[in-house]
Amino acid sequence: IVVCTNEGNADMGTSFPNVHIATFGMEKIVPDRKSLGVFTRLLARSGTGQPITSYTSHYCKPKAGGEFHIIIVDNGRSDILARPDHIRTLNCIRCGQCMNTCPVYRRTGGYSYTYFIPGPIGINLGMLKDPVKYSDNVSACSLCLSCSNVCPVMIDLGEQIYRWRQDLDKVGKASTEKKIMSGGMKFLMERPKLFNTALKFAPVVNEMPRFMIYNFLNAWGKGRELPTFAKQSFNEMWKSNKIK
């Protein structure tokens, strides 16, 4: 059993008691010591940028006169094995790299998430645990996919969150407002003439009275100013040779 810490609490916690009970998830078993070395370096460098953690403790047997017990926890992990779209979540080594890079987590902190593990990995684990209870967390993602790009064990975190969003309607947690908005955007995007006409008249919004733009219907405008619409769209500028 190997425990990695930066404060030495593991050594203290296992040295004093006569009974040592080691508990870990079934996905934390590695095949051999060579593999252990890879994960030990990967964990520290991805989490804090260290070559290795300050304390890497190895436990092979009980201390003299003591007891050593091992508990391997399933707690739903075997169910995840049967889900090909989300099985890679089990690769997580809990380094926290996805949280370090996540623009939403960096600005809101862990307490803004309803699952006890925050950030991109927490969103996915929460949905695997109870998609109805923790469905609100999938909105705490900008889908920038930075988490997927930096994950040392190459979990497709952002892509999984996107898939969870597509399934919200199946568990009765899809927002009615967002469904209407998405349907409207789909209708508009699939009709180029209508889309270009809307773009042509969009600058009219710049001259509208403020109360008509910033009201209870405009959730985006509650905490920020809307951008000013350009007088010409990119398509118009391209066709007039203003952009090459």
C-alpha positions as CSV (number, residue, x, y, z in Angstrom):
1,I,0.0,0.0,0.0
2,V,1.4,3.4,-1.0
3,V,0.2,6.7,0.4
4,C,1.4,10.1,-1.0
5,T,1.2,13.3,1.1
6,N,3.0,16.6,1.5
7,E,2.6,16.9,5.2
8,G,3.4,13.5,6.6
9,N,0.0,12.9,8.1
10,A,-0.2,9.4,6.7
11,D,3.0,8.4,8.5
12,M,1.6,9.8,11.8
13,G,-1.8,8.2,11.3
14,T,-0.4,4.8,10.7
15,S,2.4,4.8,13.3
16,F,0.4,5.4,16.4
17,P,-2.6,3.0,16.2
18,N,-2.1,-0.8,16.6
19,V,-4.6,-1.5,13.9
20,H,-3.9,-0.1,10.4
21,I,-6.9,-0.2,8.1
22,A,-6.1,0.7,4.5
23,T,-9.1,1.6,2.3
24,F,-8.9,2.4,-1.4
25,G,-11.0,2.2,-4.6
26,M,-10.7,-0.9,-6.8
27,E,-9.4,1.3,-9.7
28,K,-6.3,2.3,-7.6
29,I,-4.6,-1.0,-8.0
30,V,-1.5,-0.9,-10.2
31,P,0.1,-4.0,-11.7
32,D,3.7,-3.7,-10.5
33,R,6.3,-1.5,-8.9
34,K,7.5,-0.1,-12.2
35,S,4.0,1.2,-12.9
36,L,3.8,2.6,-9.4
37,G,6.9,4.7,-10.1
38,V,5.1,6.2,-13.2
39,F,2.0,7.1,-11.2
40,T,4.0,8.5,-8.3
41,R,5.8,10.9,-10.5
42,L,2.7,11.7,-12.6
43,L,0.7,12.6,-9.5
44,A,3.1,15.1,-8.0
45,R,4.1,16.8,-11.3
46,S,0.5,17.2,-12.5
47,G,-0.9,18.3,-9.1
48,T,1.8,20.7,-7.7
49,G,4.7,20.7,-10.2
50,Q,6.9,18.7,-7.8
51,P,9.3,16.0,-9.0
52,I,7.8,13.8,-6.2
53,T,5.7,14.2,-3.1
54,S,7.4,15.1,0.2
55,Y,6.2,11.8,1.8
56,T,5.7,8.6,-0.2
57,S,5.0,5.9,2.3
58,H,5.1,2.2,1.6
59,Y,3.2,-0.3,3.8
60,C,3.8,-4.0,3.4
61,K,2.9,-5.6,6.7
62,P,1.7,-4.6,10.2
63,K,4.0,-3.2,12.8
64,A,5.2,-5.5,15.5
65,G,2.2,-6.6,17.6
66,G,-0.2,-4.8,15.3
67,E,-2.8,-5.6,12.7
68,F,-3.0,-4.6,9.0
69,H,-6.3,-4.8,7.1
70,I,-7.0,-4.0,3.5
71,I,-10.5,-2.9,2.3
72,I,-11.1,-2.6,-1.5
73,V,-14.1,-0.4,-2.2
74,D,-16.4,-0.8,-5.1
75,N,-19.2,1.8,-4.3
76,G,-20.5,1.9,-7.9
77,R,-17.2,1.6,-9.7
78,S,-18.0,-1.7,-11.3
79,D,-21.2,-0.1,-12.7
80,I,-19.0,2.5,-14.4
81,L,-17.1,-0.3,-16.1
82,A,-20.3,-1.1,-18.0
83,R,-20.5,2.5,-19.3
84,P,-18.2,2.8,-22.4
85,D,-18.9,6.6,-22.7
86,H,-17.7,7.2,-19.1
87,I,-15.4,4.3,-18.2
88,R,-12.3,6.5,-18.6
89,T,-13.4,8.4,-15.5
90,L,-11.9,5.5,-13.5
91,N,-8.4,6.5,-14.8
92,C,-8.4,9.6,-12.5
93,I,-5.4,9.8,-10.1
94,R,-6.9,12.8,-8.2
95,C,-4.0,15.1,-9.1
96,G,-6.3,18.2,-9.4
97,Q,-4.8,19.3,-12.7
98,C,-8.3,19.7,-14.3
99,M,-9.2,22.1,-11.5
100,N,-6.1,24.1,-11.9
101,T,-6.9,24.8,-15.5
102,C,-10.7,25.1,-15.4
103,P,-11.7,28.8,-15.8
104,V,-15.0,28.2,-14.0
105,Y,-13.5,26.5,-11.0
106,R,-10.7,29.1,-10.7
107,R,-13.2,31.9,-10.4
108,T,-15.9,30.2,-8.3
109,G,-14.1,27.8,-6.0
110,G,-15.2,24.4,-4.8
111,Y,-18.2,25.4,-2.7
112,S,-20.2,26.4,-5.8
113,Y,-20.5,22.7,-6.8
114,T,-23.1,20.6,-5.2
115,Y,-21.0,17.4,-5.3
116,F,-18.3,17.0,-2.7
117,I,-15.6,16.7,-5.4
118,P,-15.6,19.9,-7.5
119,G,-14.2,20.9,-10.9
120,P,-14.4,18.9,-14.2
121,I,-13.8,15.5,-12.6
122,G,-16.3,16.2,-9.8
123,I,-19.0,17.1,-12.4
124,N,-18.5,13.7,-14.1
125,L,-18.2,11.7,-10.8
126,G,-21.3,13.4,-9.5
127,M,-23.3,12.5,-12.6
128,L,-22.2,8.9,-12.4
129,K,-23.3,8.8,-8.7
130,D,-26.7,10.4,-9.2
131,P,-27.5,12.3,-12.4
132,V,-30.8,13.6,-11.1
133,K,-29.3,15.0,-7.8
134,Y,-26.2,16.5,-9.3
135,S,-27.4,17.5,-12.8
136,D,-27.0,21.2,-11.9
137,N,-23.2,20.8,-12.0
138,V,-23.0,20.2,-15.7
139,S,-23.8,23.9,-16.3
140,A,-20.6,24.8,-14.4
141,C,-18.6,24.2,-17.6
142,S,-17.6,26.4,-20.5
143,L,-16.7,23.4,-22.7
144,C,-13.3,24.9,-23.4
145,L,-11.9,21.3,-23.1
146,S,-8.8,22.6,-21.3
147,C,-9.3,19.9,-18.7
148,S,-9.2,17.2,-21.4
149,N,-6.0,18.7,-22.8
150,V,-4.1,18.8,-19.5
151,C,-5.3,15.6,-17.9
152,P,-2.1,13.4,-17.3
153,V,-4.1,10.2,-17.8
154,M,-6.0,11.5,-20.8
155,I,-9.5,11.4,-19.5
156,D,-11.9,13.1,-22.0
157,L,-13.5,15.2,-19.2
158,G,-15.0,18.0,-21.3
159,E,-16.4,15.6,-23.8
160,Q,-18.0,13.5,-21.1
161,I,-19.6,16.6,-19.6
162,Y,-21.0,17.5,-23.1
163,R,-22.5,14.0,-23.3
164,W,-24.1,14.4,-19.9
165,R,-25.7,17.6,-21.2
166,Q,-27.2,15.7,-24.1
167,D,-28.8,13.2,-21.7
168,L,-30.4,15.8,-19.3
169,D,-33.7,15.5,-21.0
170,K,-33.8,11.7,-20.4
171,V,-33.6,12.2,-16.6
172,G,-36.1,15.1,-16.7
173,K,-33.5,17.8,-15.8
174,A,-33.2,19.7,-19.0
175,S,-34.0,23.4,-18.7
176,T,-37.2,24.3,-20.6
177,E,-35.9,27.8,-21.3
178,K,-32.6,26.4,-22.7
179,K,-34.5,23.8,-24.8
180,I,-36.6,26.6,-26.3
181,M,-33.5,28.8,-27.0
182,S,-31.6,25.8,-28.5
183,G,-34.5,25.0,-30.7
184,G,-34.8,28.6,-31.9
185,M,-31.0,28.8,-32.6
186,K,-31.2,25.5,-34.5
187,F,-34.1,26.8,-36.6
188,L,-32.1,30.0,-37.3
189,M,-28.8,28.4,-38.1
190,E,-30.3,25.9,-40.5
191,R,-31.7,28.8,-42.6
192,P,-28.9,30.9,-44.0
193,K,-31.1,33.6,-45.5
194,L,-33.0,34.1,-42.2
195,F,-29.7,34.0,-40.3
196,N,-28.1,36.7,-42.5
197,T,-31.2,38.8,-42.3
198,A,-31.1,38.7,-38.5
199,L,-27.4,39.7,-38.6
200,K,-28.2,42.6,-40.8
201,F,-30.7,44.0,-38.4
202,A,-28.8,43.1,-35.2
203,P,-27.1,46.5,-34.8
204,V,-30.6,48.0,-34.1
205,V,-30.2,46.6,-30.6
206,N,-27.3,49.1,-30.0
207,E,-29.9,51.9,-30.2
208,M,-32.6,50.3,-28.1
209,P,-33.5,51.7,-24.6
210,R,-31.6,50.0,-21.9
211,F,-34.8,48.7,-20.1
212,M,-35.7,46.8,-23.2
213,I,-32.4,45.0,-23.3
214,Y,-31.6,44.5,-19.6
215,N,-34.6,42.9,-17.9
216,F,-35.6,39.6,-16.3
217,L,-35.5,37.9,-19.7
218,N,-31.8,38.7,-20.1
219,A,-29.9,36.5,-17.6
220,W,-26.6,37.2,-19.3
221,G,-27.0,41.0,-18.7
222,K,-27.6,40.6,-15.0
223,G,-23.9,40.7,-14.2
224,R,-22.3,42.0,-17.4
225,E,-22.7,44.3,-20.4
226,L,-23.7,42.9,-23.7
227,P,-21.2,43.4,-26.5
228,T,-21.9,46.0,-29.2
229,F,-23.1,44.5,-32.5
230,A,-20.9,45.3,-35.4
231,K,-22.4,47.3,-38.3
232,Q,-21.2,44.7,-40.8
233,S,-21.1,41.0,-40.4
234,F,-18.0,38.9,-41.2
235,N,-19.8,37.5,-44.3
236,E,-20.6,41.1,-45.6
237,M,-17.0,42.2,-45.0
238,W,-15.7,39.1,-46.8
239,K,-18.0,39.6,-49.8
240,S,-17.0,43.3,-50.1
241,N,-13.3,42.3,-50.0
242,K,-12.6,44.1,-46.8
243,I,-11.2,40.9,-45.3
244,K,-8.8,38.7,-47.3
